[in-house]
Amino acid sequence: MFDALIREAATRFGLGDKAQMLVQMLLAYMTNKDTGGLAGFIDKFKGAGLGAMASSWLGGHSGAQSVTPSQIEQVLGGSGGLIGSLTSKLGITGPTATSALSFLLPAIMGKLTPGGTLPTSIPHDVMGFIGSAKDMLLGGVGAAAGMAGAGAHVAGNAAKSAGGGLMKWLPWIVAALAALFLLNYCSKPAVDAGKKAVEVTKDAAVAAADATKSAAGAAVDATKAAAGATADAAKAVVDMIPTGAGALSKMLNGLPTLNVYFDTGKTELSPEWAAKSVDIVKYLKDNAAAKAVVSGFHDPSGDKAANEELAKNRAKAVAAALATAGIAADRVVMQKPVESTGTGGSNAEARRVEITIQK
């Protein structure tokens, strides 16, 4: 039902295997009964003055209005919003999440409302497709942090189980001690009863120590799992950097930035430019005093002079693309970086042009 949309989102926004989970988490958010289901989801857009736009998505007609990434951020951003969950759990940037949602949301709403009206219940195949995404959506803060939290939860439960198990049996232990004491008081000297009481108490102490040790071991395992999850999250970010032409948008100190990557020896922009440049172009248009600083880098291999000329031409190509998007030439600052070979971890990463905001 959503396969074509998932494939398109994976290619268009560089999401790869994360595209399916993004769609599943979006569906889980839209259909969450605790927030009113689809009707409650539509109400979020109505509250932002976008009710007519949201209503146009029902039925999946050709007249469905498009939604911009900034409008997505307005409705689904903020503390505890869908955007934050997607960025933390999938390891993607905010601009990537909002751009992908602006593409997916009208189409998905259309598929969920084939008759043009909100359904009374969500089809079983849709709920089956969502699967565990609802739990992931409502889980911890980030992908790595969520796994670390899960590990810590396991450790906590182990400790609780150990402590709880001991407390559960404590009354029985006390009762057994009392019975044993009375039995021995009647048949043996009191000293024997006291000795057995000490032995039983010692066994209980050993059991408590073993439980504490098990809980501590679980906590250590959880810490190791958290460290591994953090490393996996960091690797996922590195894996998002294209090996050839492409673009990667992100937020830096609250401002949008954009890295534009190029094929070896080429100056042509990737088709990703249109989607990835939306946020930085919008910011420049909304903030007349801001300027775009464009810096070209190149890989350290080959002829240095030729590479620097190539980096300059790539920066000019990016500046021309900004002009085409409506940014005046006097608001684009061409700035040669101090270290023109860049700081990329690979030659592919070093072949880039960086666009940053100058207030």
Secondary structure, DSSP 4 states (H G I P E B T S, - for coil): --HHHHHHHHHHTT-TTHHHHHHHHHHHHHT-GGGTHHHHHHHHHHHTT-HHHHHTTTT--TTPPP--HHHHHHHH-STTSHHHHHHHHH---HHHHHHHHHHHHHHHHHHH-TTSS--SS--HHHHHHHTTHHHHHTS-SSHHHHHHHHHHHHHHHHHHHHHHHHHHHHHHHHHHHHHHHHHHHHHS-HHHHHHHHHHHHHHHHHHHHHHHHHHHHHHHHHHHHHHHHHHHHHHHHHHTS-SSSEEEEEEETTEEEEEEE--TT--PPPTTHHHHTHHHHHHHHH-TT-EEEEEE---SSS-HHHHHHHHHHHHHHHHHHHHHTT--GGGEEE---SSTT---SSHHHHSEEEEEEE-
